[in-house]
Amino acid sequence: MKKLMLFQYFLITISLSISWKAPDSGVIGAGTQPQISVDPKGVMRVVFGRNDSIFCATSVNQGTTFSIPVLVGKVTGMHLGMSRGPQIASSATTSLITAMDKAGDIHFFQLDNNKSAWISKGYVNDLRSSAPEGLMGLAADKNDHYYAVWLDTRLEKKNNIYFSYLNPTQKAWSKNTLIYQSPDGHVCECCKPNITVKNNQVAIMFRNWISGSRDMYLLQSTNAGRNFRPVQKLGEGTWPLKACPMDGGGLVIDNKGGIQTTWQRQGVVYTCRPGEPEIKRVDGRGPAITYNPKNDKWLITYQEGESAKIISSEGEEMTTVRGSFLKAFVLNKDKVFYVWEFNKLILFKQPKLSE
């Protein structure tokens, strides 16, 4: 089996080099919708999907090289595409992957970071078939506490925001909690909710639906998700829209506990801090954000046509690759790792920030 996987990996690499190859980029494997996690020891993991299968590749040298992807598990009818792929988060001793099926269940798999085998652990949602839209966010702190947010239809069969957490002493996720219901009955049905965590601080961003407008809103907790403050609209503008933009943005928490968000409205990528006006950055869609605690700055990845790009907090264009679903992670003050998909292949690169 190992020889067969090596041969398949060789064929994939040859195929890519014939069609197109980014300078100094590498191939992780065949698949789509990559996501990155880095545990406290610096071990990097990239999860992605291929049909109904979940794969994970590991790097112990900050993304210079990766292991052959291992099969995490299979989920019949797995959602894949438009930010609906597997999610990953890593903590002190464990890592966790979630994947959603079209029947509406959220499967999760757990890894002991000192071992190589992923184990199927059951479901995140405590009511079967309650999450058919397939959109969720996953985060972890440094002490093996995990947090999940997703679109759930158990309330009047309409999508609203549900939340749950998993602690080291728990075998199952906490009782699922409705943390936001739109006064119009449902939030935007096709945009991924996002979550970020720092110590006991939990921040969740989602696209709402109020009076026909699909604007971004923020929920915050200072006690590890036990309670959330009243919901807060982000930015001053609004976006009346009859169709779903399928674009959930991203958010980070900085060294001082401040929150920085990015999202798009009408094909324009903005950044926005809670309570402040939004700032136009570039034309594009599908933005995500990664934070550099070494210098208190951030990078935004986004899509412009057939190219995926990265810009700095100063507005400088850092890189452009052919492909989509670009995700980045700042390694140190000089280097950033990023991964993306092209022709159903997962590619990666580790340039200096000055490149």
N, C-alpha and C positions, 0 to 999 in steps of 0.2 A: 504493500500500500504506500509506504514512504517513497519507494522508487517511482511509483506511478505519479504521486503528487509532485515530486521533483521534476519529472518529465513534463507534466502539465504546466508547471511554473516556467520551465525553459521555453515551452512553446508560446506561452503568453508573452514572455519577454521579447522573443524574436518577432512575434506579430506586432507588438507595439513599436519596436525599432523600425520596422518596415513602414508602418502607417504614419506615426508621428511620435516624437519624444522630446520632452522639455529638457533643456540643458541641465545636466547634473541631477536629473530626477531618477527615482527608482520605482520599481513596481512591487507592490505588496501582494496583489492577487486580483482575480476576476471578481467583480461585484460592484455595488453601488451604495450610496448614502453612508460614507465613512464618518465616524465620530472618534474623538481622541479623549483619553484619560491619562493622567500621570499620577502615580502614587507618591507618598512622602519620601520614598527611597529613590525617586527619579525614574522608576521603571515606566515606560510608555506603552500603552496599549491602544490599538486601533481596531474598532469593531466595524463590520459592514455586513450587508446582506447579499445573498444570491439566491433568487427564487424563494424557496421556503427555508433556506438554511442560513444560519448565523455563523460568521467566522470572526476570529480574533487573532491578530498578529502582535507580537511583543518585541520591544526593543529595550536592551539593557545599556545602550550606549548613546542615549539622548537622540534617537532617531537616525543614527548613522546607518545602521543595518537593522533588518527585521527578521524574526523567525518565520518559517513557513506558517501560514495561517492555520489554526486549529479549528475544527468544527466544534462550536459551542453547543449547538442543538438545532433541532428542526421545529418549526412552528407551521402547521398546516394552514394555508391561506394567509400567510404573513403579509402585513402591510409593508410596502416598500416603494419609496418615491415620494417627492414633494414633502420632505422632512418627516416622513412616516417610517423611516428605518429604525433599526435597533439603537438603543441609547446605552451609554456606558458611564460609570463613575467608579473611581478607585479611592480607597482610604488606607488606614494604617496597616491592617492585616488582611483585608478582603477587597475584592472588586465585584461589581454587580452589573449585569446587563439586563435590560428589559426589551421585550418585543411584543408587538400587538398584532392580533389576528383580526380578520374581517368579520368574525362572529362577534367581536366586541370584548375579548379578554386580553389582559395584560400579563404575559408570562415573564417570569424572572429567573435568572441563572446566577449562581454565586461561585466565586473562586477564592480559595485560600491562596493568598499571594505567594506563599512558599511552595505551592504545588502547581501542577499543570492542567488539572482536570476541572472543567466547569461542571456544576451540578444543577440540574433543574430543581427549583425550589417551590414551584406552584404559581400563584397568581398575586398580583398587586390589588386588583379590584375585588372587593368582597361580595359583589353581586354579579353573577355571570352575565355576560353579554351586555354590559352596561357602557362599553366604550367602543362602539363600532366605527367611529370616525378615525381612530388610529393615530391620534396626535397627543403627545405627552412630553414632559421634560423631566430630567432626572439629575440629582446633585448629591454630593456627599461632603461631610466635613472631614477632619483629619482623625476622628476617633470612631470610625465605623458606624456613624449615623447616616442613614440615607433618607432622601426626601423625594417624593414624586408628586407631580401635578399633571392633570389630564382633562380632556373634554369627556364628560360623562352624561348619558341620556336617561339616567334612572328617574329623574324628576320630570314628569309629564312628557317623557320621550323627547326632550329638548336638551341641547348641549349647554352645560354650564361647567363651572370650574370646581373640580374635586381634588382633594389633597390627602396624602397619607405619609407616614414615616415608619422607618424600620430601625430599631436599636439593636446593639449587639446581644442583649439578653432576650430579644423577641425571636420566635420562630416564624411568626407571620407578621405582615404589615398591620399597622394600627387600623382601627375602624375608619373607613373612608368618610371624609368630612366635606360637606358642601361649604366652600369658603366664599363663593360668589355666585349669585343668580342675577342676571340682568333684569331690570324692571320691565323690559319688553319680552321677558320669558326665556331668552337664550342669548348666548354670546356668539361671536363670529364662528361659524361651524367648520371652517377649513384652514384656520391658522393655528400653528403650533404654540401652545403656552410654554414659557421658558421659566427656569428657576435657577437661582444661584444662592450659595450658602457661605457664610463666614462666621465661625464660632456659633453663637446662638441666633445670629441674624439670618433670616430667610426672606428673600425677595422674589416675587413672582410677577411676571409681565404677561399680558394676554391682550388679544384684540377683542374689543367689546362690540355690542350691537345695541345702540340706543337711538330710537327715532330714525332708523335707517342709516346712521353714521357708524362707520367701522374704525374707531379710534383705539389707541393703545392705552391700557390702564395698568396700574401697579398696586400690588398688595404687599404689605410688609409685616413681618413678625420679629419681635426681639426676644422671644422665649422659645425658640426652636420649633415654631409652628403650632404651639398650643393655642395661641390666639393671634388674630390678624387685625391690624388697624383698618379703619374705613378705607375703601377703595379710592384711588386717586387717579384722575385723568392725567396723561402725559402730553405736554405741549399745549399750544394755544389754538392751533388750527383744527379743522375737522374734515372728515372725508365721507360725505354721503355717497353710498355706493350700493347698487343693487346686486352686483356679483361679488364673489369672495376673492380677495387678492392672494390667498394662499401664501401668506408671508408673515411670520411671527416675530422677526427681529431677534434681539439678544440683549443681555444685560450682565453687568459685573458689579462687584462690591470692591471698593478701593481700600487702601491701607487705613484710612480714617473712618471707614464704615459708610462712606458716601456711595451713591448708586449712579452708575452711568448706563444709559440705555441707547440702543440704536434700532431703527425701524424705518420702513419706507411708506411713503404716502404719495400716490399718483406718480410713481416712477422716480421719486426723489428720496435718497437716503439721508436721514437726519440722525443727529445725536441729541440727547435730552436728559437733563437731570431733573428729578422730581421738583415741582414748584417753579421751574424756570422755563423760558421759551425754548422751543426746539431750534437747533442750528442746522442749516442745510450744509451737507458735505459734498455729495456727488449725485449724478444721475445714475440710477441702478435699482436693483431689487435683491431680495434674499440676503440682507446684511446679517452678519454675526460679529461678535466682539470678543476679544481676548485681552486680558489685563497683564501688565508687566509690573509686579510689585517692587522690582529693583529700582525703577526710575519713576514710578507713579504715572505711567503713560499706558495707552491702549492702542490696539490695532483693530481695524475693521476689515472684514472680508465681505465681498459683495459680488453680484453678477451684473455684467454689462454685455448684452448680446450673447455671443458664444465664448466670451472670455470671463474668467474669474480673476478678481483683483484684490489687492490689499492696500489700504491707505493707513498712514500713521495719524496720531492724534493732532499733529501739526498740519495735516492735509496732504502730506507728501505721498505720492504713489510709490509703493514699495516693490510691487511685483505684479506681473500679469501672466496667467497661464491659460492655455486653451483647455476648456472643460467647464465643469460646474461643481457646485456643492463644496466649495473651498472652505476648509476649517484650519485654524492656526493655533499654535501654542507657543508662547514666549519661553525659551529655554533659559536665557540669561540676558544680560544687557546688550550682548552682541549678536545673539543668534535666535532665530525663530524657526520652528518646525511647522510645515503645513502639508496637508493631505487633501486630495480632491479626486473626482471621478472623471474619466474620459474614455469614451467608447466601451463602457461597462468594465473598466479596469480602475483599480485604486492605485494612484500614483502618490509619491511623497518627495519632499525636498527639504533640505536643511541649510538655507543660506544665512549669511551674515545680514544683520539689519541694515548695514551700509550698502549692500548690493542692490 
